[in-house]
Amino acid sequence: MNLPCLDQSIRPKKMKSASLPQGVEAVRCWCGDLCKVKEVEDFSDWLGMKFFMCANYESDPPESISAYIRPPSPPPLCMYYRWIDTKMPYWAVTEIRERGRRAWASWDLEERREKAEAEEKAAQKKEWEEYCVEQRAFLDEMIRKNQEEKLRLEEVYRQRKQAREAERERKRERARAAKAAEEASDGKGKYPRWTQ
C-alpha cells in the first residue's frame, strides 16, 4: 500500500499517536507538511496498524487549553493518509480473537440465561395452571357437596313440614270431633250447659 488512500470511507475513526517504525522514512503529505504517524484504535480489520496522516487532518483536533475549553478543529488542508503496515500486528490479531471469544462466551451465557429464565417461567406457569386446576376441582367439589347438602336439607325440611301439617291436620280433626260432640251434647243432661 504505497499509494495514498483516496477512499475516505475506510479511513480510521479512532486513532492514537504512534512512533515511526524502524526502517521507514517520514513522508510529506499533499500540502507539503511532514505527516504524523498514527495507530488505529478502532476494533476493526485495521486494529493496531500504523499509517501516515496529514498534520492538518480534520480528525486531529487541536490541543485543548483546559479541560473545559476545547477550540474547534480547523478546516482540513488535505485529506492525505497512507498505510505503513500491510497487515495487522500479532497482538491485534490476538486481541480481536480474544474479544470475539469473549463476545461469543457472553452471548452464549446470555442465551443460556434467557433459556433458563424461559424454562423457569414455563415451570412457574405450569405450576400455576396445575394449582388453578386443583383449586377449580376443589371448588367444584365444594359446590357439589353444598348442592347435595342443600337438597338433603330441603328434603328434611319438606318431611318436617309434612309431618307438622299432618300433626296439625290430626289436631284439627280431633278439635272438630270434640266440637261436634260438645254441640251434640248441649241439649242433653239435667241442667243447661251454661249452668254447669
Phi, psi and omega in degrees: 000070182273336182278149176299148182276120178265344180278100184282350182287339182255007181292145183296148178261320179251130181209163175223159179293144181222168178268155179287126180297155179294141177084002179247131180269147177292148181239165177254146181275187183294334181272359173096355179275157174292138181282152172272154175257127181234158177236136183287131175252351178300142173279086185211190180289353182248012183306128177083353180281146181258152179208159173271145172215156182298143178293339180256027185292144186294333183273003180255090185290155179291162181293138181279147181286319178218181180290340184254338182248122178233117181291153180292153178290140178286157177295146183290142174274321174209161184252034186285133164206149181215137182286137173268311180277145176258347177213162182289146176289161183301318181297325180291319177299316179298318179297317179296317179297317181295317177296320177297317178298316179295321179296316179295320179296317178296316179297317180295318179297316178297318179296317178295321178295316178297320178296317178297319178296318179296318178296320179295318178296319179296319179295317178296319179296316179297316179298318179295317179297318177296319178298317179297319178297316178298315179297320179296317178296318179298315180295319177299318179296317178296318178298317179297315179296319178297319178296316178298317179296321178298314179297319180296315179295320177300319179295317178299312180298322179295317179295319179296318179297317178297318179296318178298315180296320178296318178296317179296320179294320178296318178293321177299316180298316179295320178295319179296317180295318180295320180295315180296320179294321180292317179295324180290333183266006183294319184277351183267155176108171186286320182241155175297156187299322185291346178266345183278000000 
